[in-house]
């Protein structure tokens, strides 16, 4: 039985576009430091292509790490978070829970780029731009830390700023403990 963090393929396609939107909003933070490095932009484009049915999940499983490696090309924590947001968006083809990872990393990048207001503004934007089908799909995901079989387990996304962002999103989606 697949992890409850996987979501059905139609739901992963729905949330992939939203995750790509989240990552794309902070792409300029990465590009300001590494304008010639197209890996995060490619990851976002691939997430959109997956959402549009142009790519299949099997072909995208390994490619999700490419944008993450772009984080080594930059030095600022904000630019690194922006690269990781793109990597998480690309990972939605593999597991739907990566959509919340993309959103959390985007909020982190925004906060690091504009301390004191960027993260909250980004989370507000993300919530305002949820379609009903995307909201419904994200509501199916287990609460952060509740299921160990994916990115919402006890790993990196569950701690610190990333965990706080995901908890805020899940609370706004009506998912509480």
C-alpha positions as CSV (number, residue, x, y, z in Angstrom):
1,X,0.0,0.0,0.0
2,X,1.4,3.4,-0.9
3,X,2.1,6.1,1.7
4,X,-0.8,8.4,2.5
5,X,1.7,11.2,1.5
6,X,1.7,10.0,-2.1
7,X,-1.8,11.1,-3.2
8,X,-3.4,9.7,-6.3
9,X,-1.8,10.7,-9.6
10,X,-4.6,13.0,-10.6
11,X,-4.2,14.8,-7.2
12,X,-0.5,15.0,-7.6
13,X,-1.0,16.6,-11.0
14,X,-3.4,19.1,-9.4
15,X,-1.0,20.1,-6.6
16,X,2.1,20.1,-8.8
17,X,0.9,23.3,-10.6
18,X,0.4,25.1,-7.2
19,X,3.8,23.9,-5.9
20,X,5.4,25.2,-9.1
21,X,3.6,28.6,-8.6
22,X,5.0,28.7,-5.0
23,X,8.5,27.9,-6.1
24,X,8.4,30.3,-9.1
25,X,7.6,33.2,-6.8
26,X,11.0,33.0,-5.1
27,X,13.0,31.9,-8.2
28,X,14.3,35.5,-8.6
29,X,16.0,35.2,-5.2
30,X,18.0,32.3,-6.6
31,X,18.5,33.9,-10.0
32,X,19.9,37.1,-8.4
33,X,22.9,35.0,-7.3
34,X,23.2,32.4,-10.1
35,X,21.5,33.9,-13.2
36,X,23.1,31.4,-15.6
37,X,22.0,28.3,-13.5
38,X,18.7,27.1,-15.0
39,X,18.2,24.0,-12.9
40,X,15.6,25.5,-10.5
41,X,13.7,27.0,-13.5
42,X,13.8,23.7,-15.3
43,X,12.5,21.9,-12.2
44,X,9.6,24.3,-12.0
45,X,8.9,23.8,-15.8
46,X,9.0,20.1,-15.3
47,X,6.5,20.3,-12.4
48,X,4.2,22.3,-14.6
49,X,4.7,19.7,-17.4
50,X,3.8,16.9,-15.0
51,X,0.7,18.9,-13.9
52,X,-0.3,19.2,-17.6
53,X,0.1,15.5,-18.2
54,X,3.1,15.9,-20.4
55,X,5.5,13.9,-18.2
56,X,5.0,10.8,-16.1
57,X,5.9,10.2,-12.5
58,X,8.4,7.4,-13.3
59,X,10.6,9.7,-15.4
60,X,10.6,12.4,-12.8
61,X,11.5,10.5,-9.6
62,X,15.3,10.9,-10.0
63,X,15.1,14.4,-11.6
64,X,13.7,15.9,-8.4
65,X,17.2,16.2,-7.0
66,X,18.7,18.3,-9.8
67,X,17.3,21.6,-8.5
68,X,18.4,20.7,-5.0
69,X,22.0,20.4,-6.3
70,X,21.7,23.9,-7.6
71,X,21.7,25.1,-4.0
72,X,25.4,24.4,-4.0
73,X,25.9,27.2,-6.7
74,X,24.7,29.9,-4.3
75,X,25.8,31.1,-0.9
76,X,22.8,32.9,0.7
77,X,20.3,30.9,2.7
78,X,17.5,32.6,0.8
79,X,18.8,31.5,-2.6
80,X,19.4,28.0,-1.2
81,X,15.8,27.8,0.0
82,X,14.6,29.0,-3.3
83,X,16.5,26.2,-5.1
84,X,15.0,23.7,-2.6
85,X,11.5,25.0,-3.2
86,X,12.0,24.2,-6.9
87,X,13.3,20.7,-6.0
88,X,10.3,20.1,-3.8
89,X,8.0,21.2,-6.6
90,X,9.6,18.7,-9.0
91,X,9.2,16.0,-6.3
92,X,5.4,16.3,-6.4
93,X,5.4,13.9,-9.4
94,X,6.8,11.3,-7.0
95,X,4.9,12.2,-3.8
96,X,2.2,14.8,-3.3
97,X,3.4,15.8,0.1
98,X,6.4,17.6,-1.6
99,X,3.9,20.3,-2.5
100,X,3.8,21.4,1.1
101,X,7.6,21.2,1.1
102,X,7.8,23.5,-1.9
103,X,5.4,26.0,-0.2
104,X,7.4,25.9,3.0
105,X,10.8,26.4,1.3
106,X,9.3,29.3,-0.7
107,X,8.0,30.9,2.5
108,X,11.4,30.4,4.1
109,X,13.2,32.0,1.0
110,X,10.7,34.9,1.1
111,X,11.3,35.4,4.9
112,X,15.1,35.3,4.5
113,X,14.9,37.8,1.6
114,X,12.5,40.1,3.5
115,X,12.9,39.4,7.2
116,X,9.9,40.1,9.4
117,X,7.3,40.1,6.6
118,X,8.3,38.0,3.6
119,X,7.3,34.6,5.0
120,X,3.9,35.6,6.3
121,X,3.1,37.4,3.0
122,X,4.2,34.3,1.0
123,X,2.0,32.0,3.1
124,X,-0.9,34.3,2.7
125,X,-0.4,34.3,-1.1
126,X,-0.1,30.6,-1.2
127,X,-3.4,30.1,0.7
128,X,-5.2,32.7,-1.5
129,X,-4.1,30.8,-4.6
130,X,-5.4,27.4,-3.6
131,X,-8.1,26.2,-6.0
132,X,-10.8,24.0,-4.4
133,X,-9.4,20.8,-6.0
134,X,-5.9,21.6,-4.7
135,X,-7.2,22.4,-1.3
136,X,-9.1,19.1,-1.2
137,X,-6.0,17.2,-2.3
138,X,-3.8,18.8,0.3
139,X,-6.4,18.1,3.0
140,X,-5.9,14.4,2.3
141,X,-2.3,14.5,3.5
142,X,-1.4,13.4,7.0
143,X,-0.5,16.0,9.5
144,X,3.2,16.9,9.7
145,X,5.0,14.2,11.8
146,X,2.0,11.9,11.8
147,X,3.2,9.5,9.1
148,X,6.9,8.6,8.8
149,X,6.7,7.3,5.2
150,X,7.5,10.5,3.3
151,X,8.6,14.1,3.5
152,X,6.0,15.0,6.2
153,X,7.6,12.5,8.6
154,X,10.1,13.4,11.3
155,X,12.8,14.7,9.0
156,X,13.9,18.2,7.8
157,X,10.4,19.5,6.9
158,X,9.1,18.8,10.4
159,X,11.6,21.0,12.2
160,X,12.3,24.7,12.6
161,X,10.9,27.3,10.2
162,X,9.9,24.7,7.6
163,X,7.8,22.8,10.1
164,X,6.2,26.0,11.3
165,X,5.2,27.0,7.8
166,X,3.8,23.5,7.0
167,X,1.8,23.5,10.3
168,X,0.4,27.0,9.4
169,X,-0.6,25.7,6.0
170,X,-2.2,22.6,7.4
171,X,-4.0,24.5,10.1
172,X,-5.4,26.9,7.4
173,X,-6.5,23.9,5.4
174,X,-8.5,22.8,8.4
175,X,-6.1,20.0,9.4
176,X,-5.4,20.1,13.1
177,X,-4.4,17.5,15.7
